[in-house]
Amino acid sequence: MPEVEQFLRDWSESFQGKVPDDYSLIVQIDVQPGPASWHIIVGPGKQLELGEGAHPEADVILSATAETLQMIYEGKITALTAAGRAHVSDSAPLDFRLGEGVELTPD
């Protein structure tokens, strides 16, 4: 999936430039119908790592088809639009869930 890798690399590099130096986040992207997964690690000092495979300590797990990712990349839809759903129990073209043990906080 060379295109997906390029989308993720471009998005990661753009995000990396927008966060503070002490920011850290691990995002896992599951490309449906599977079994392809990628992970992006943004670490202190704006370190960036893009790797193949799931990550056991992912903070957020995104799930989408390669086609949905391409439409977002090309600007045909926004990520926010792709993540929209009428009910929390509905699935969305760009679905997400928190990683194991991660909880939302008011911060």
FIBA-469749 format. One record per residue: z, x, y of N, C-alpha, C in turn; residue number from 1; chain; residue in three letters. Coordinates in pm, 1 decimal, m for minus. Atoms other than C-alpha are relative to their C-alpha. Layout:
<rs>
n.pz, n.px, n.py, ca.pz, ca.px, ca.py, c.pz, c.px, c.py, num, cadena, residuo
Z, X, Y, Z, X, Y, Z, X, Y, NUM, A, ALA
...
</rs>
This chain:
<rs>
n.pz, n.px, n.py, ca.pz, ca.px, ca.py, c.pz, c.px, c.py, num, cadena, residuo
0.0, 80.9, m119.1, 0.0, 0.0, 0.0, 0.0, 85.4, 125.7, 1, A, MET
3.4, m88.4, m116.3, m109.6, 249.3, 261.4, 12.0, m73.8, 132.2, 2, A, PRO
m9.4, 72.5, m126.4, m146.9, m17.8, 530.5, 144.2, m36.3, 30.9, 3, A, GLU
m139.8, 37.5, m20.6, 209.9, m141.3, 481.5, 79.9, 121.7, 44.7, 4, A, VAL
m71.1, m121.8, m39.2, 338.0, 215.2, 503.0, m27.4, 33.3, 146.9, 5, A, GLU
33.3, m29.7, m139.9, 154.0, 262.9, 833.9, 66.0, m99.2, 94.9, 6, A, GLN
m67.9, 100.5, m83.3, 287.3, m66.5, 976.5, 145.7, 39.8, 17.9, 7, A, PHE
m142.9, m31.4, m3.5, 642.2, 34.7, 885.9, 26.8, 128.1, 77.6, 8, A, LEU
m17.3, m125.8, m73.9, 600.8, 387.0, 1021.3, m13.2, m24.4, 151.5, 9, A, ARG
20.2, 28.0, m142.9, 465.4, 260.4, 1355.5, 116.8, m79.6, 57.7, 10, A, ASP
m112.7, 80.4, m47.4, 738.7, m4.3, 1389.4, 126.9, 83.7, 8.5, 11, A, TRP
m120.9, m83.9, 2.7, 1008.7, 247.1, 1295.6, 2.7, 95.4, 118.3, 12, A, SER
6.3, m95.8, m110.4, 893.2, 501.6, 1550.3, 18.5, m70.0, 134.5, 13, A, GLU
m18.9, 76.7, m122.7, 877.7, 234.5, 1820.6, 147.3, m38.1, 17.0, 14, A, SER
m141.4, 39.5, m3.2, 1228.5, 109.0, 1733.5, 88.6, 120.2, 29.8, 15, A, PHE
m77.4, m123.8, m16.7, 1362.8, 465.1, 1719.3, 10.7, 38.1, 147.7, 16, A, GLN
m0.1, m35.8, m141.2, 1268.4, 519.2, 2082.4, 79.3, m95.0, 88.8, 17, A, GLY
m67.9, 101.9, m80.6, 1456.9, 208.4, 2197.1, 150.4, m7.4, m23.9, 18, A, LYS
m142.4, 11.0, 34.0, 1801.5, 265.8, 2043.1, 78.9, 118.3, 55.6, 19, A, VAL
m82.3, m111.7, m46.8, 2094.5, 476.8, 2166.3, 10.1, 110.3, m105.5, 20, A, PRO
m8.6, m115.1, 90.4, 2151.0, 821.0, 2013.6, 96.9, m20.5, m115.7, 21, A, ASP
m100.9, 16.0, 104.9, 2454.1, 705.1, 1813.6, m25.1, m121.5, m89.9, 22, A, ASP
33.5, 120.1, 76.8, 2280.2, 400.7, 1658.5, m34.6, 37.0, m143.5, 23, A, TYR
41.7, m20.0, 138.9, 2246.4, 373.0, 1282.1, m24.3, m135.6, m65.8, 24, A, SER
38.7, 123.3, 67.3, 2082.3, 108.9, 1064.4, m85.4, 36.5, m120.6, 25, A, LEU
85.7, m14.5, 117.9, 1932.1, 86.2, 717.3, m63.6, m135.8, m26.7, 26, A, ILE
74.6, 123.1, 24.6, 1661.9, m176.4, 668.2, m82.8, 19.2, m126.3, 27, A, VAL
83.5, 0.1, 120.0, 1501.6, m255.7, 334.9, m106.5, m106.9, 18.0, 28, A, GLN
109.6, 95.1, m8.9, 1162.2, m427.4, 324.5, m54.9, m20.4, m139.7, 29, A, ILE
55.1, 34.7, 130.6, 1062.9, m605.0, 4.2, m134.3, m67.6, 23.6, 30, A, ASP
134.4, 54.5, m17.7, 687.5, m665.4, m3.7, m28.6, m91.7, m118.5, 31, A, VAL
18.5, 101.8, 103.6, 622.1, m986.3, m196.3, m146.1, m8.6, m42.8, 32, A, GLN
m92.0, 50.3, 100.1, 537.1, m1081.3, m460.3, 78.6, 108.4, m72.5, 33, A, PRO
m79.3, m107.0, 59.8, 684.7, m744.6, m553.5, m81.9, 78.0, m98.8, 34, A, GLY
m135.6, m52.2, m16.8, 789.9, m510.8, m686.5, 12.1, 106.3, 109.1, 35, A, PRO
m2.7, m106.7, m100.7, 711.5, m290.0, m382.8, 114.1, m19.1, 100.1, 36, A, ALA
m105.7, m0.5, m101.2, 1005.7, m202.7, m157.9, m7.7, 129.8, 77.8, 37, A, SER
m9.3, m115.6, m88.3, 1051.4, 36.6, 132.2, 134.8, m5.2, 68.3, 38, A, TRP
m120.4, 1.4, m82.7, 1351.4, 140.9, 335.3, m20.6, 91.2, 120.2, 39, A, HIS
4.8, m75.2, m125.1, 1391.9, 268.2, 688.3, 143.7, 31.3, 37.7, 40, A, ILE
m132.8, m41.7, m42.8, 1695.1, 467.4, 794.2, m11.8, 57.4, 140.4, 41, A, ILE
m13.2, m55.3, m134.5, 1769.2, 519.0, 1162.6, 142.4, 51.2, 8.6, 42, A, VAL
m132.4, m60.6, m1.5, 2058.8, 760.2, 1196.4, 35.3, 59.5, 134.0, 43, A, GLY
m45.8, m62.7, m124.6, 2263.3, 930.8, 1464.7, m97.3, 108.5, 46.4, 44, A, PRO
94.9, m95.9, m55.1, 2058.3, 1146.7, 1696.9, m143.3, m47.6, m12.3, 45, A, GLY
132.1, 61.9, 16.1, 1765.8, 907.6, 1642.0, m78.2, 57.7, m117.1, 46, A, LYS
67.5, m43.9, 121.7, 1692.4, 1053.0, 1300.4, m71.5, m119.9, m60.9, 47, A, GLN
79.1, 107.4, 58.8, 1428.0, 850.9, 1118.8, m49.0, 42.7, m137.0, 48, A, LEU
51.3, m25.2, 134.8, 1345.1, 828.3, 750.7, m64.9, m127.4, m51.2, 49, A, GLU
69.4, 110.1, 65.1, 1088.4, 601.5, 586.3, m20.5, 41.3, m144.1, 50, A, LEU
12.3, m35.6, 140.6, 1102.9, 596.6, 209.3, m40.8, m118.2, m85.3, 51, A, GLY
35.1, 104.4, 95.2, 968.6, 404.7, m85.8, 122.4, m36.6, m81.7, 52, A, GLU
m106.9, 47.1, 86.6, 1204.7, 193.7, m291.4, 109.8, m72.0, 75.4, 53, A, GLY
m114.7, 71.9, m55.4, 1507.7, m24.4, m236.3, 107.3, 100.3, 39.6, 54, A, ALA
m111.2, m86.4, m40.4, 1817.2, 120.7, m68.1, 130.5, m72.9, m30.7, 55, A, HIS
m123.5, 67.7, 41.1, 2162.3, 42.8, m214.8, 96.0, m31.7, 114.5, 56, A, PRO
m90.6, 22.4, m112.7, 2330.0, 50.4, 128.1, m70.0, m66.3, 118.4, 57, A, GLU
74.6, 66.0, m108.0, 2079.2, m158.3, 326.7, 89.9, m94.8, 78.1, 58, A, ALA
m72.3, 93.5, m86.5, 2231.5, m340.6, 623.6, m71.3, m134.6, 4.6, 59, A, ASP
83.3, 119.5, m7.6, 1944.1, m590.1, 638.8, m114.3, 16.2, m98.8, 60, A, VAL
111.4, m1.5, 94.5, 1683.7, m681.8, 377.9, m102.2, m103.1, 47.0, 61, A, ILE
110.1, 86.8, m41.5, 1351.5, m824.1, 496.9, m92.2, m21.5, m118.3, 62, A, LEU
91.2, 31.9, 108.5, 1106.0, m993.5, 264.1, m121.9, m71.0, 57.6, 63, A, SER
124.2, 60.0, m50.3, 740.8, m1073.1, 339.2, m116.1, 48.0, m85.7, 64, A, ALA
121.2, m47.0, 66.0, 392.8, m1048.5, 195.7, m65.6, 106.9, 87.3, 65, A, THR
75.4, m99.8, m76.2, 164.2, m763.7, 300.2, m84.1, m69.7, 107.2, 66, A, ALA
81.8, 74.2, m95.9, m52.0, m1027.0, 471.2, 82.1, m41.2, 122.4, 67, A, GLU
m86.4, 37.2, m112.3, 239.9, m1150.8, 684.0, 30.0, 122.1, 85.8, 68, A, THR
m27.3, m123.1, m74.7, 329.0, m793.3, 780.8, m121.8, 41.8, 82.0, 69, A, LEU
122.0, m35.9, m72.0, m33.7, m729.9, 876.7, m22.2, m92.0, 120.2, 70, A, GLN
17.1, 93.5, m112.0, m47.8, m1045.0, 1092.5, 96.7, 33.2, 113.6, 71, A, MET
m96.1, m40.6, m102.8, 268.0, m931.8, 1275.5, m48.8, 127.5, 67.8, 72, A, ILE
46.8, m128.9, m52.0, 129.1, m579.3, 1315.9, m118.1, m18.0, 95.0, 73, A, TYR
120.0, 23.1, m81.3, m199.7, m710.3, 1456.7, 25.8, m92.9, 118.4, 74, A, GLU
m34.1, 87.0, m111.6, m17.2, m941.2, 1700.1, m46.7, m143.5, m15.4, 75, A, GLY
45.2, 137.6, 22.4, m150.3, m1261.1, 1542.2, 117.7, m97.0, m2.9, 76, A, LYS
m125.0, 75.3, m6.6, 208.4, m1385.6, 1502.6, 110.2, 98.9, 37.0, 77, A, ILE
m113.8, m87.9, m28.1, 543.3, m1251.0, 1617.7, 94.8, m2.1, m119.3, 78, A, THR
m100.3, m3.6, 106.5, 821.9, m1147.8, 1382.8, 94.0, m119.3, 13.2, 79, A, ALA
m88.9, 113.7, m21.9, 1038.2, m1417.2, 1540.6, m63.1, m129.3, m50.9, 80, A, LEU
70.5, 117.6, 51.1, 776.5, m1683.5, 1464.6, m2.4, 1.9, m152.3, 81, A, THR
7.2, m11.4, 145.7, 737.6, m1555.3, 1108.1, 135.3, m23.0, m66.1, 82, A, ALA
m134.4, 18.3, 55.6, 1116.1, m1570.8, 1058.3, 53.2, m141.3, 23.3, 83, A, ALA
m47.2, 134.0, m32.5, 1141.9, m1929.2, 1186.2, 6.1, m91.4, m120.7, 84, A, GLY
m14.8, 100.0, 105.2, 1262.5, m2209.2, 962.1, 76.8, m119.0, 56.0, 85, A, ARG
m66.3, 121.4, m47.5, 1382.5, m2566.3, 1008.5, 145.9, m5.4, m44.1, 86, A, ALA
m135.7, 2.4, 55.4, 1692.0, m2525.4, 789.8, 34.0, 138.3, m53.6, 87, A, HIS
m43.6, m131.3, 48.5, 1896.2, m2219.7, 693.7, m40.1, 20.0, m145.6, 88, A, VAL
33.3, m11.3, 142.6, 1821.0, m2294.2, 327.7, m150.1, 17.3, m25.0, 89, A, SER
145.2, m16.6, 15.8, 1442.0, m2282.9, 388.2, m36.3, 147.6, m9.1, 90, A, ASP
52.5, m136.9, m3.7, 1241.8, m1970.6, 316.6, m99.4, 8.2, 115.7, 91, A, SER
91.9, m21.5, m111.9, 1020.4, m1819.3, 585.5, m97.9, 110.3, m38.4, 92, A, ALA
94.5, m107.6, 31.0, 712.2, m1594.5, 581.3, 61.8, 139.2, 14.5, 93, A, PRO
m77.7, m123.3, m14.2, 941.4, m1316.3, 707.2, 145.5, m40.6, m18.6, 94, A, LEU
m135.8, 42.1, 31.6, 1271.4, m1381.1, 536.1, 93.7, 118.9, 12.5, 95, A, ASP
m96.2, m109.1, m9.8, 1588.8, m1180.1, 579.8, 134.2, m43.9, m55.0, 96, A, PHE
m137.8, 22.7, 42.2, 1936.5, m1149.9, 439.8, 78.4, 126.6, 28.8, 97, A, ARG
m84.9, m116.4, m22.4, 2229.3, m920.9, 500.2, 17.1, 76.1, m130.3, 98, A, LEU
m22.9, m83.0, 116.9, 2286.2, m631.3, 263.8, 136.2, m28.2, m61.9, 99, A, GLY
m125.0, 17.0, 73.7, 2568.0, m622.8, 10.1, 119.0, 46.2, 83.7, 100, A, GLU
m121.6, m34.7, m72.6, 2905.2, m631.1, 185.8, m12.6, 3.2, 151.3, 101, A, GLY
20.1, m0.3, m145.4, 2755.3, m659.0, 536.3, 35.5, m137.8, 54.2, 102, A, VAL
m38.7, 125.6, m62.8, 2907.6, m925.4, 760.1, m37.9, 2.7, 147.4, 103, A, GLU
27.7, 11.1, m143.0, 2804.1, m1049.3, 1102.3, 132.0, 2.1, 76.0, 104, A, LEU
m118.5, m4.2, m85.5, 3055.3, m973.3, 1375.6, m40.4, m43.7, 140.1, 105, A, THR
33.4, 42.2, m136.0, 3077.8, m1101.7, 1732.6, m53.9, 113.4, 86.4, 106, A, PRO
46.8, m114.8, m78.7, 2998.1, m750.1, 1857.3, m148.0, 3.4, m7.1, 107, A, ASP
</rs>
